[in-house]
Amino acid sequence: MTGKRLRFSDRWMFNRVMCQERICKRVIKAAFDIEADTIEYLNAEQCYEPSPDNRGVRMDVVAKTSGRTFDLEVQVAKEKYLGKRMRFYQATLDGSDLERGAHHRGLRETFILFICCIDPFGLGLPVYTIERTCLEAPELAVGNDSHWMALNARAWARAADSELGDLLNYVETGSATGSLSRDIDELVASYNEDRKWVNRVYTLEQEMAFREQERWEEGREEGREEGREEGREEGEKRFGALVAALMKDGRVDDVARAAADEQYRSRAFQEYGL
C-alpha cells in the first residue's frame, strides 16, 4: 500500500484537513461569506446518539464559534435524500444544543454545508442555498437561524466567488490553482506522507467497500425474478470486477460512487473495459 494516496474528497482526509482551524475558517468564508472568529470547538467524526432507541449520526466536521455552529460534510456518492439528511442533521444539532429545561431562544445559529462531488439536485448550479421561508410572505423574517447549503463541485466554473470556485475545482479535479486550494493541497500532501495513517485508512476503507459490495449483492439477490437469474449473476460478477479494479488503483471512495450512481458506474465500466 506504499503508493496509495488519499484525496481531499476522501472523508478521512477531509476530516483531518478541515480540523485545521485556518482551513476551516477559509472554507466557511468561501461558502457562507462569514469571517469566523476563534473556533471554540472543532472536531471530526462527531457522533451524536440521542437515545438507545433512536438512530444516531456521525458528522464529518463540527466547528463552533461564538453563537454559531457549522457542520461541514463531504459527499462523494449521489445522495437521493439529501434534503431529509440535512433535516436530520439539523434536528440532531438542535437536540444536542439545549440542556433539559432550557428555552429554545438559546439555540445557536447553525450552518450545514455539504460539499458534493456529484450534482445533488441535478440543476447544474454550483451552489444550492436552502432557507425556510413563508410561502405567503417570502420577505418575512422567520428567524429560525438555520441555514443549509449544498455545493456542486462539477459546476466549479460557474461559481461567482473565486475562492469558492477554487475550492470546488480542487474537489473536482485535484488541481491546486488558487490560494485556498494550495493551502489544502499542502496539507493533503503532508498527511499522505504519514504512511501508517494512510495504510490504516485504506485497510478500513477496503473492509467498508467489501461490506458495501456484499449489501449490494444481497439486494440484487433478493430482487431476482425467475428467468433472469443468469443475467443478474453476470451483473454481480461485473460489479465485483469493477470493485476489484477500483481498489487495485487506490480509488476506494469511488466504490461507493459506483454503487450509488448508475451513470458513474456505467462510465467506470467503460473505463475498465468491463
C-alpha positions, 0 to 999 in steps of 0.5 A, spaced: 500 500 500 506 504 499 503 508 493 496 509 495 494 516 496 488 519 499 484 525 496 481 531 499 474 528 497 476 522 501 472 523 508 478 521 512 482 526 509 477 531 509 476 530 516 483 531 518 484 537 513 478 541 515 480 540 523 485 545 521 482 551 524 485 556 518 482 551 513 476 551 516 475 558 517 477 559 509 472 554 507 466 557 511 468 564 508 468 561 501 461 558 502 457 562 507 461 569 506 462 569 514 469 571 517 469 566 523 472 568 529 476 563 534 473 556 533 471 554 540 470 547 538 472 543 532 472 536 531 471 530 526 467 524 526 462 527 531 457 522 533 451 524 536 446 518 539 440 521 542 437 515 545 438 507 545 432 507 541 433 512 536 438 512 530 444 516 531 449 520 526 456 521 525 458 528 522 464 529 518 466 536 521 463 540 527 466 547 528 463 552 533 464 559 534 461 564 538 453 563 537 454 559 531 455 552 529 457 549 522 457 542 520 461 541 514 460 534 510 463 531 504 459 527 499 462 523 494 456 518 492 449 521 489 445 522 495 437 521 493 435 524 500 439 529 501 434 534 503 431 529 509 439 528 511 440 535 512 433 535 516 436 530 520 442 533 521 439 539 523 434 536 528 440 532 531 444 539 532 438 542 535 437 536 540 444 536 542 444 544 543 439 545 549 440 542 556 433 539 559 429 545 561 432 550 557 428 555 552 429 554 545 431 562 544 438 559 546 439 555 540 445 557 536 445 559 529 447 553 525 450 552 518 450 545 514 454 545 508 455 539 504 460 539 499 458 534 493 462 531 488 456 529 484 450 534 482 445 533 488 439 536 485 441 535 478 440 543 476 447 544 474 448 550 479 454 550 483 451 552 489 444 550 492 442 555 498 436 552 502 432 557 507 425 556 510 421 561 508 413 563 508 410 561 502 405 567 503 410 572 505 417 570 502 420 577 505 418 575 512 423 574 517 422 567 520 428 567 524 429 560 525 437 561 524 438 555 520 441 555 514 443 549 509 447 549 503 449 544 498 455 545 493 456 542 486 463 541 485 462 539 477 459 546 476 466 549 479 466 554 473 460 557 474 461 559 481 461 567 482 466 567 488 473 565 486 475 562 492 469 558 492 470 556 485 477 554 487 475 550 492 470 546 488 475 545 482 480 542 487 474 537 489 473 536 482 479 535 479 485 535 484 488 541 481 491 546 486 490 553 482 488 558 487 490 560 494 485 556 498 486 550 494 494 550 495 493 551 502 489 544 502 493 541 497 499 542 502 496 539 507 493 533 503 500 532 501 503 532 508 498 527 511 499 522 505 506 522 507 504 519 514 504 512 511 501 508 517 495 513 517 494 512 510 495 504 510 490 504 516 485 508 512 485 504 506 485 497 510 478 500 513 476 503 507 477 496 503 473 492 509 467 498 508 467 497 500 467 489 501 461 490 506 458 495 501 459 490 495 456 484 499 449 489 501 449 490 494 449 483 492 444 481 497 439 486 494 440 484 487 439 477 490 433 478 493 430 482 487 431 476 482 425 474 478 425 467 475 428 467 468 433 472 469 437 469 474 443 468 469 443 475 467 443 478 474 449 473 476 453 476 470 451 483 473 454 481 480 460 478 477 461 485 473 460 489 479 465 485 483 470 486 477 469 493 477 470 493 485 476 489 484 479 494 479 477 500 483 481 498 489 487 495 485 488 503 483 487 506 490 480 509 488 476 506 494 471 512 495 469 511 488 466 504 490 461 507 493 460 512 487 459 506 483 454 503 487 450 509 488 450 512 481 448 508 475 451 513 470 458 513 474 458 506 474 456 505 467 462 510 465 467 506 470 465 500 466 467 503 460 473 505 463 475 498 465 473 495 459 468 491 463 
